[in-house]
Amino acid sequence: MKKKIWSLDIQDMSWVEHTKDEINFIIDIMDLSGTERILDLACGFGRHAIELSRRGFSVVGVDITLDYIKEAMRISSLEKLNTEFICADLRNVSLN
């Protein structure tokens, strides 16, 4: 079976503009305080992980697509955010 190759073109999709609202909903529905450590599986280019980190959360994002992880790391580094990104198949990730 051939694997689909994902690209950063998804950054231009209309649903990306809803990221802040989605994070507001997650924080509200889960009653998060801002001190939690969050694992974002299949994080893509990090839009949720980065927004959570901007709000003070410590975040680890995992995705299998190297271009996505590189972009997430680039943005996170530019903004000096408390994030870690791992390029891996989430079925094989072991976090300690």
N, CA, C and O atoms as a printed pandas DataFrame, in Angstrom:
     atom_number atom_name residue_name chain_id  residue_number  x_coord  y_coord  z_coord
0              1         N          MET        A               1    0.836   -1.173    0.000
1              2        CA          MET        A               1    0.000    0.000    0.000
2              3         C          MET        A               1    0.886    1.242    0.000
3              4         O          MET        A               1    1.814    1.350    0.801
4              5         N          LYS        A               2    0.602    2.159   -0.883
5              6        CA          LYS        A               2    1.368    3.400   -0.967
6              7         C          LYS        A               2    0.852    4.395    0.068
7              8         O          LYS        A               2   -0.355    4.591    0.207
8              9         N          LYS        A               3    1.783    5.022    0.793
9             10        CA          LYS        A               3    1.415    6.032    1.792
10            11         C          LYS        A               3    1.147    7.363    1.105
11            12         O          LYS        A               3    1.828    7.735    0.149
12            13         N          LYS        A               4    0.152    8.066    1.604
13            14        CA          LYS        A               4   -0.149    9.395    1.087
14            15         C          LYS        A               4    0.925   10.360    1.575
15            16         O          LYS        A               4    1.319   10.337    2.741
16            17         N          ILE        A               5    1.378   11.184    0.687
17            18        CA          ILE        A               5    2.356   12.217    1.030
18            19         C          ILE        A               5    1.586   13.505    1.315
19            20         O          ILE        A               5    0.879   14.024    0.452
20            21         N          TRP        A               6    1.732   13.997    2.511
21            22        CA          TRP        A               6    1.048   15.221    2.923
22            23         C          TRP        A               6    1.951   16.412    2.647
23            24         O          TRP        A               6    3.175   16.281    2.650
24            25         N          SER        A               7    1.362   17.553    2.412
25            26        CA          SER        A               7    2.157   18.747    2.149
26            27         C          SER        A               7    1.664   19.903    3.015
27            28         O          SER        A               7    0.594   19.835    3.621
28            29         N          LEU        A               8    2.453   20.946    3.061
29            30        CA          LEU        A               8    2.113   22.125    3.856
30            31         C          LEU        A               8    1.009   22.966    3.218
31            32         O          LEU        A               8    0.641   24.010    3.757
32            33         N          ASP        A               9    0.482   22.528    2.086
33            34        CA          ASP        A               9   -0.644   23.234    1.471
34            35         C          ASP        A               9   -1.839   23.331    2.409
35            36         O          ASP        A               9   -2.675   24.221    2.254
36            37         N          ILE        A              10   -1.930   22.433    3.373
37            38        CA          ILE        A              10   -3.079   22.458    4.285
38            39         C          ILE        A              10   -3.100   23.726    5.134
39            40         O          ILE        A              10   -4.142   24.077    5.687
40            41         N          GLN        A              11   -1.976   24.409    5.245
41            42        CA          GLN        A              11   -1.947   25.661    6.014
42            43         C          GLN        A              11   -2.874   26.711    5.414
43            44         O          GLN        A              11   -3.288   27.643    6.104
44            45         N          ASP        A              12   -3.196   26.566    4.150
45            46        CA          ASP        A              12   -4.039   27.534    3.457
46            47         C          ASP        A              12   -5.512   27.146    3.450
47            48         O          ASP        A              12   -6.329   27.838    2.842
48            49         N          MET        A              13   -5.858   26.061    4.109
49            50        CA          MET        A              13   -7.249   25.611    4.135
50            51         C          MET        A              13   -8.083   26.534    5.019
51            52         O          MET        A              13   -7.580   27.096    5.992
52            53         N          SER        A              14   -9.353   26.685    4.673
53            54        CA          SER        A              14  -10.224   27.620    5.396
54            55         C          SER        A              14  -10.407   27.247    6.860
55            56         O          SER        A              14  -10.593   28.132    7.695
56            57         N          TRP        A              15  -10.361   25.967    7.193
57            58        CA          TRP        A              15  -10.585   25.557    8.572
58            59         C          TRP        A              15   -9.462   25.968    9.512
59            60         O          TRP        A              15   -9.655   25.966   10.728
60            61         N          VAL        A              16   -8.310   26.317    8.992
61            62        CA          VAL        A              16   -7.184   26.731    9.835
62            63         C          VAL        A              16   -7.523   28.012   10.597
63            64         O          VAL        A              16   -7.027   28.224   11.703
64            65         N          GLU        A              17   -8.360   28.858   10.015
65            66        CA          GLU        A              17   -8.705   30.124   10.660
66            67         C          GLU        A              17   -9.523   29.926   11.934
67            68         O          GLU        A              17   -9.719   30.881   12.687
68            69         N          HIS        A              18  -10.002   28.717   12.191
69            70        CA          HIS        A              18  -10.805   28.434   13.386
70            71         C          HIS        A              18   -9.971   27.905   14.555
71            72         O          HIS        A              18  -10.524   27.519   15.585
72            73         N          THR        A              19   -8.675   27.885   14.404
73            74        CA          THR        A              19   -7.802   27.290   15.417
74            75         C          THR        A              19   -8.012   27.905   16.799
75            76         O          THR        A              19   -8.161   27.168   17.773
76            77         N          LYS        A              20   -8.028   29.215   16.909
77            78        CA          LYS        A              20   -8.185   29.856   18.224
78            79         C          LYS        A              20   -9.522   29.488   18.862
79            80         O          LYS        A              20   -9.588   29.238   20.065
80            81         N          ASP        A              21  -10.583   29.456   18.062
81            82        CA          ASP        A              21  -11.890   29.061   18.589
82            83         C          ASP        A              21  -11.885   27.606   19.052
83            84         O          ASP        A              21  -12.487   27.272   20.072
84            85         N          GLU        A              22  -11.212   26.755   18.306
85            86        CA          GLU        A              22  -11.127   25.339   18.684
86            87         C          GLU        A              22  -10.372   25.177   19.998
87            88         O          GLU        A              22  -10.765   24.378   20.847
88            89         N          ILE        A              23   -9.299   25.928   20.165
89            90        CA          ILE        A              23   -8.531   25.863   21.411
90            91         C          ILE        A              23   -9.344   26.435   22.566
91            92         O          ILE        A              23   -9.311   25.887   23.668
92            93         N          ASN        A              24  -10.071   27.521   22.337
93            94        CA          ASN        A              24  -10.961   28.055   23.381
94            95         C          ASN        A              24  -11.943   26.982   23.840
95            96         O          ASN        A              24  -12.173   26.815   25.037
96            97         N          PHE        A              25  -12.518   26.259   22.887
97            98        CA          PHE        A              25  -13.477   25.201   23.205
98            99         C          PHE        A              25  -12.812   24.088   24.017
99           100         O          PHE        A              25  -13.371   23.636   25.017
100          101         N          ILE        A              26  -11.634   23.644   23.599
101          102        CA          ILE        A              26  -10.924   22.573   24.304
102          103         C          ILE        A              26  -10.613   22.982   25.746
103          104         O          ILE        A              26  -10.840   22.212   26.679
104          105         N          ILE        A              27  -10.100   24.182   25.916
105          106        CA          ILE        A              27   -9.756   24.675   27.256
106          107         C          ILE        A              27  -11.008   24.740   28.130
107          108         O          ILE        A              27  -10.982   24.357   29.300
108          109         N          ASP        A              28  -12.096   25.227   27.549
109          110        CA          ASP        A              28  -13.340   25.364   28.301
110          111         C          ASP        A              28  -13.949   24.003   28.646
111          112         O          ASP        A              28  -14.275   23.751   29.807
112          113         N          ILE        A              29  -14.104   23.139   27.670
113          114        CA          ILE        A              29  -14.787   21.862   27.887
114          115         C          ILE        A              29  -13.986   20.933   28.809
115          116         O          ILE        A              29  -14.562   20.118   29.531
116          117         N          MET        A              30  -12.665   21.064   28.778
117          118        CA          MET        A              30  -11.820   20.218   29.630
118          119         C          MET        A              30  -11.448   20.904   30.934
119          120         O          MET        A              30  -10.769   20.321   31.778
120          121         N          ASP        A              31  -11.894   22.146   31.095
121          122        CA          ASP        A              31  -11.626   22.931   32.298
122          123         C          ASP        A              31  -10.122   22.949   32.619
123          124         O          ASP        A              31   -9.707   22.681   33.746
124          125         N          LEU        A              32   -9.328   23.270   31.601
125          126        CA          LEU        A              32   -7.875   23.293   31.759
126          127         C          LEU        A              32   -7.445   24.561   32.486
127          128         O          LEU        A              32   -8.035   25.628   32.315
128          129         N          SER        A              33   -6.404   24.420   33.301
129          130        CA          SER        A              33   -5.924   25.554   34.092
130          131         C          SER        A              33   -4.726   26.260   33.464
131          132         O          SER        A              33   -4.424   27.403   33.809
132          133         N          GLY        A              34   -4.051   25.586   32.550
133          134        CA          GLY        A              34   -2.859   26.166   31.939
134          135         C          GLY        A              34   -1.574   25.532   32.433
135          136         O          GLY        A              34   -0.491   25.838   31.935
136          137         N          THR        A              35   -1.694   24.655   33.408
137          138        CA          THR        A              35   -0.502   24.000   33.963
138          139         C          THR        A              35   -0.321   22.578   33.430
139          140         O          THR        A              35    0.685   21.927   33.715
140          141         N          GLU        A              36   -1.288   22.104   32.666
141          142        CA          GLU        A              36   -1.228   20.730   32.164
142          143         C          GLU        A              36   -0.177   20.581   31.058
143          144         O          GLU        A              36    0.145   21.532   30.346
144          145         N          ARG        A              37    0.342   19.365   30.941
145          146        CA          ARG        A              37    1.218   19.021   29.822
146          147         C          ARG        A              37    0.349   18.289   28.814
147          148         O          ARG        A              37   -0.342   17.335   29.170
148          149         N          ILE        A              38    0.376   18.723   27.564
149          150        CA          ILE        A              38   -0.541   18.214   26.554
150          151         C          ILE        A              38    0.213   17.482   25.458
151          152         O          ILE        A              38    1.251   17.940   24.981
152          153         N          LEU        A              39   -0.336   16.325   25.065
153          154        CA          LEU        A              39    0.188   15.531   23.971
154          155         C          LEU        A              39   -0.755   15.682   22.783
155          156         O          LEU        A              39   -1.938   15.355   22.882
156          157         N          ASP        A              40   -0.241   16.171   21.673
157          158        CA          ASP        A              40   -1.018   16.371   20.450
158          159         C          ASP        A              40   -0.559   15.318   19.440
159          160         O          ASP        A              40    0.481   15.469   18.799
160          161         N          LEU        A              41   -1.348   14.253   19.308
161          162        CA          LEU        A              41   -1.028   13.181   18.368
162          163         C          LEU        A              41   -1.565   13.528   16.986
163          164         O          LEU        A              41   -2.657   14.081   16.848
164          165         N          ALA        A              42   -0.776   13.192   15.961
165          166        CA          ALA        A              42   -1.102   13.573   14.578
166          167         C          ALA        A              42   -1.275   15.089   14.518
167          168         O          ALA        A              42   -2.285   15.597   14.031
168          169         N          CYS        A              43   -0.277   15.791   15.019
169          170        CA          CYS        A              43   -0.346   17.251   15.208
170          171         C          CYS        A              43   -0.243   18.046   13.923
171          172         O          CYS        A              43   -0.441   19.261   13.932
172          173         N          GLY        A              44    0.062   17.387   12.822
173          174        CA          GLY        A              44    0.213   18.130   11.574
174          175         C          GLY        A              44    1.310   19.164   11.697
175          176         O          GLY        A              44    2.380   18.879   12.234
176          177         N          PHE        A              45    1.053   20.354   11.208
177          178        CA          PHE        A              45    2.070   21.413   11.270
178          179         C          PHE        A              45    2.023   22.176   12.589
179          180         O          PHE        A              45    2.625   23.242   12.720
180          181         N          GLY        A              46    1.303   21.622   13.569
181          182        CA          GLY        A              46    1.362   22.137   14.932
182          183         C          GLY        A              46    0.393   23.244   15.278
183          184         O          GLY        A              46    0.590   23.932   16.281
184          185         N          ARG        A              47   -0.646   23.443   14.486
185          186        CA          ARG        A              47   -1.513   24.603   14.730
186          187         C          ARG        A              47   -2.143   24.576   16.112
187          188         O          ARG        A              47   -2.217   25.619   16.761
188          189         N          HIS        A              48   -2.600   23.423   16.587
189          190        CA          HIS        A              48   -3.186   23.354   17.931
190          191         C          HIS        A              48   -2.096   23.383   19.007
191          192         O          HIS        A              48   -2.217   24.090   20.007
192          193         N          ALA        A              49   -1.043   22.614   18.791
193          194        CA          ALA        A              49    0.053   22.573   19.769
194          195         C          ALA        A              49    0.654   23.959   19.975
195          196         O          ALA        A              49    0.927   24.360   21.106
196          197         N          ILE        A              50    0.856   24.675   18.901
197          198        CA          ILE        A              50    1.451   26.012   18.986
198          199         C          ILE        A              50    0.508   26.981   19.691
199          200         O          ILE        A              50    0.941   27.768   20.533
200          201         N          GLU        A              51   -0.766   26.929   19.354
201          202        CA          GLU        A              51   -1.726   27.830   20.012
202          203         C          GLU        A              51   -1.838   27.518   21.501
203          204         O          GLU        A              51   -1.937   28.433   22.318
204          205         N          LEU        A              52   -1.825   26.247   21.857
205          206        CA          LEU        A              52   -1.850   25.881   23.284
206          207         C          LEU        A              52   -0.599   26.384   23.995
207          208         O          LEU        A              52   -0.671   26.881   25.119
208          209         N          SER        A              53    0.534   26.255   23.341
209          210        CA          SER        A              53    1.784   26.728   23.927
210          211         C          SER        A              53    1.789   28.246   24.089
211          212         O          SER        A              53    2.307   28.764   25.079
212          213         N          ARG        A              54    1.226   28.943   23.142
213          214        CA          ARG        A              54    1.114   30.408   23.248
214          215         C          ARG        A              54    0.337   30.804   24.495
215          216         O          ARG        A              54    0.519   31.895   25.035
216          217         N          ARG        A              55   -0.523   29.909   24.942
217          218        CA          ARG        A              55   -1.357   30.173   26.117
218          219         C          ARG        A              55   -0.757   29.604   27.400
219          220         O          ARG        A              55   -1.414   29.576   28.441
220          221         N          GLY        A              56    0.495   29.152   27.318
221          222        CA          GLY        A              56    1.212   28.753   28.511
222          223         C          GLY        A              56    1.304   27.264   28.789
223          224         O          GLY        A              56    1.931   26.856   29.766
224          225         N          PHE        A              57    0.692   26.451   27.949
225          226        CA          PHE        A              57    0.756   25.006   28.157
226          227         C          PHE        A              57    2.091   24.458   27.650
227          228         O          PHE        A              57    2.677   24.988   26.706
228          229         N          SER        A              58    2.554   23.398   28.290
229          230        CA          SER        A              58    3.696   22.637   27.801
230          231         C          SER        A              58    3.138   21.570   26.867
231          232         O          SER        A              58    2.286   20.777   27.269
232          233         N          VAL        A              59    3.613   21.545   25.621
233          234        CA          VAL        A              59    2.997   20.693   24.608
234          235         C          VAL        A              59    4.033   19.844   23.885
235          236         O          VAL        A              59    5.125   20.311   23.558
236          237         N          VAL        A              60    3.665   18.576   23.640
237          238        CA          VAL        A              60    4.436   17.674   22.793
238          239         C          VAL        A              60    3.546   17.315   21.613
239          240         O          VAL        A              60    2.420   16.854   21.799
240          241         N          GLY        A              61    4.046   17.523   20.406
241          242        CA          GLY        A              61    3.310   17.171   19.195
242          243         C          GLY        A              61    4.026   16.060   18.457
243          244         O          GLY        A              61    5.253   16.053   18.360
244          245         N          VAL        A              62    3.250   15.118   17.938
245          246        CA          VAL        A              62    3.808   13.984   17.192
246          247         C          VAL        A              62    3.102   13.894   15.842
247          248         O          VAL        A              62    1.875   13.940   15.766
248          249         N          ASP        A              63    3.891   13.767   14.783
249          250        CA          ASP        A              63    3.333   13.544   13.454
250          251         C          ASP        A              63    4.340   12.757   12.626
251          252         O          ASP        A              63    5.547   12.833   12.859
252          253         N          ILE        A              64    3.832   12.003   11.661
253          254        CA          ILE        A              64    4.690   11.168   10.827
254          255         C          ILE        A              64    5.306   11.938    9.654
255          256         O          ILE        A              64    6.257   11.465    9.033
256          257         N          THR        A              65    4.766   13.118    9.354
257          258        CA          THR        A              65    5.207   13.883    8.185
258          259         C          THR        A              65    6.314   14.860    8.573
259          260         O          THR        A              65    6.086   15.821    9.308
260          261         N          LEU        A              66    7.497   14.599    8.072
261          262        CA          LEU        A              66    8.670   15.400    8.436
262          263         C          LEU        A              66    8.488   16.883    8.113
263          264         O          LEU        A              66    8.869   17.733    8.918
264          265         N          ASP        A              67    7.918   17.210    6.958
265          266        CA          ASP        A              67    7.710   18.628    6.611
266          267         C          ASP        A              67    6.829   19.331    7.636
267          268         O          ASP        A              67    7.069   20.492    7.967
268          269         N          TYR        A              68    5.820   18.641    8.136
269          270        CA          TYR        A              68    4.954   19.229    9.158
270          271         C          TYR        A              68    5.741   19.507   10.438
271          272         O          TYR        A              68    5.640   20.586   11.022
272          273         N          ILE        A              69    6.511   18.534   10.854
273          274        CA          ILE        A              69    7.278   18.678   12.097
274          275         C          ILE        A              69    8.308   19.802   11.960
275          276         O          ILE        A              69    8.485   20.598   12.882
276          277         N          LYS        A              70    8.975   19.867   10.829
277          278        CA          LYS        A              70    9.944   20.948   10.604
278          279         C          LYS        A              70    9.279   22.316   10.682
279          280         O          LYS        A              70    9.836   23.245   11.266
280          281         N          GLU        A              71    8.089   22.447   10.095
281          282        CA          GLU        A              71    7.377   23.726   10.127
282          283         C          GLU        A              71    6.935   24.074   11.544
283          284         O          GLU        A              71    7.058   25.220   11.974
284          285         N          ALA        A              72    6.426   23.090   12.263
285          286        CA          ALA        A              72    6.014   23.320   13.651
286          287         C          ALA        A              72    7.209   23.744   14.498
287          288         O          ALA        A              72    7.098   24.656   15.318
288          289         N          MET        A              73    8.341   23.092   14.306
289          290        CA          MET        A              73    9.549   23.442   15.057
290          291         C          MET        A              73   10.031   24.847   14.696
291          292         O          MET        A              73   10.490   25.591   15.561
292          293         N          ARG        A              74    9.925   25.199   13.437
293          294        CA          ARG        A              74   10.352   26.528   12.984
294          295         C          ARG        A              74    9.517   27.616   13.663
295          296         O          ARG        A              74   10.062   28.578   14.204
296          297         N          ILE        A              75    8.213   27.461   13.630
297          298        CA          ILE        A              75    7.327   28.457   14.239
298          299         C          ILE        A              75    7.552   28.516   15.746
299          300         O          ILE        A              75    7.639   29.595   16.332
300          301         N          SER        A              76    7.644   27.359   16.354
301          302        CA          SER        A              76    7.849   27.282   17.803
302          303         C          SER        A              76    9.164   27.950   18.207
303          304         O          SER        A              76    9.221   28.658   19.213
304          305         N          SER        A              77   10.197   27.728   17.437
305          306        CA          SER        A              77   11.497   28.323   17.723
306          307         C          SER        A              77   11.448   29.844   17.559
307          308         O          SER        A              77   11.975   30.579   18.395
308          309         N          LEU        A              78   10.823   30.308   16.494
309          310        CA          LEU        A              78   10.700   31.753   16.271
310          311         C          LEU        A              78    9.988   32.448   17.420
311          312         O          LEU        A              78   10.350   33.555   17.818
312          313         N          GLU        A              79    8.967   31.775   17.946
313          314        CA          GLU        A              79    8.169   32.366   19.019
314          315         C          GLU        A              79    8.664   31.985   20.415
315          316         O          GLU        A              79    8.104   32.420   21.421
316          317         N          LYS        A              80    9.725   31.166   20.465
317          318        CA          LYS        A              80   10.308   30.723   21.738
318          319         C          LYS        A              80    9.256   30.077   22.646
319          320         O          LYS        A              80    9.110   30.428   23.816
320          321         N          LEU        A              81    8.527   29.117   22.058
321          322        CA          LEU        A              81    7.444   28.441   22.768
322          323         C          LEU        A              81    7.923   27.187   23.469
323          324         O          LEU        A              81    8.949   26.611   23.105
324          325         N          ASN        A              82    7.172   26.767   24.478
325          326        CA          ASN        A              82    7.472   25.561   25.250
326          327         C          ASN        A              82    6.819   24.358   24.570
327          328         O          ASN        A              82    5.828   23.811   25.054
328          329         N          THR        A              83    7.401   23.958   23.432
329          330        CA          THR        A              83    6.883   22.824   22.683
330          331         C          THR        A              83    8.008   21.872   22.324
331          332         O          THR        A              83    9.175   22.252   22.228
332          333         N          GLU        A              84    7.618   20.630   22.131
333          334        CA          GLU        A              84    8.532   19.617   21.611
334          335         C          GLU        A              84    7.792   18.928   20.484
335          336         O          GLU        A              84    6.621   18.578   20.633
336          337         N          PHE        A              85    8.452   18.731   19.367
337          338        CA          PHE        A              85    7.830   18.041   18.238
338          339         C          PHE        A              85    8.657   16.820   17.873
339          340         O          PHE        A              85    9.885   16.878   17.799
340          341         N          ILE        A              86    7.961   15.715   17.648
341          342        CA          ILE        A              86    8.587   14.437   17.343
342          343         C          ILE        A              86    8.041   13.934   16.018
343          344         O          ILE        A              86    6.828   13.851   15.823
344          345         N          CYS        A              87    8.954   13.596   15.103
345          346        CA          CYS        A              87    8.544   13.004   13.835
346          347         C          CYS        A              87    8.569   11.488   14.013
347          348         O          CYS        A              87    9.632   10.872   14.091
348          349         N          ALA        A              88    7.370   10.901   14.076
349          350        CA          ALA        A              88    7.263    9.460   14.287
350          351         C          ALA        A              88    5.850    8.999   13.977
351          352         O          ALA        A              88    4.904    9.786   13.954
352          353         N          ASP        A              89    5.737    7.717   13.742
353          354        CA          ASP        A              89    4.429    7.083   13.621
354          355         C          ASP        A              89    3.868    6.996   15.041
355          356         O          ASP        A              89    4.487    6.386   15.912
356          357         N          LEU        A              90    2.716    7.592   15.276
357          358        CA          LEU        A              90    2.200    7.660   16.634
358          359         C          LEU        A              90    1.946    6.281   17.248
359          360         O          LEU        A              90    1.844    6.157   18.469
360          361         N          ARG        A              91    1.844    5.258   16.421
361          362        CA          ARG        A              91    1.667    3.892   16.933
362          363         C          ARG        A              91    2.943    3.369   17.589
363          364         O          ARG        A              91    2.911    2.372   18.311
364          365         N          ASN        A              92    4.064    4.042   17.335
365          366        CA          ASN        A              92    5.353    3.572   17.846
366          367         C          ASN        A              92    5.999    4.533   18.839
367          368         O          ASN        A              92    7.175    4.379   19.168
368          369         N          VAL        A              93    5.255    5.509   19.314
369          370        CA          VAL        A              93    5.818    6.520   20.212
370          371         C          VAL        A              93    5.755    6.042   21.645
371          372         O          VAL        A              93    4.729    5.545   22.110
372          373         N          SER        A              94    6.880    6.204   22.342
373          374        CA          SER        A              94    6.940    5.894   23.760
374          375         C          SER        A              94    7.439    7.137   24.482
375          376         O          SER        A              94    8.562    7.590   24.263
376          377         N          LEU        A              95    6.593    7.677   25.341
377          378        CA          LEU        A              95    6.963    8.884   26.068
378          379         C          LEU        A              95    7.163    8.538   27.539
379          380         O          LEU        A              95    6.361    7.815   28.130
380          381         N          ASN        A              96    8.217    9.051   28.110
381          382        CA          ASN        A              96    8.497    8.802   29.527
382          383         C          ASN        A              96    8.303   10.045   30.333
383          384         O          ASN        A              96    8.493   10.028   31.549
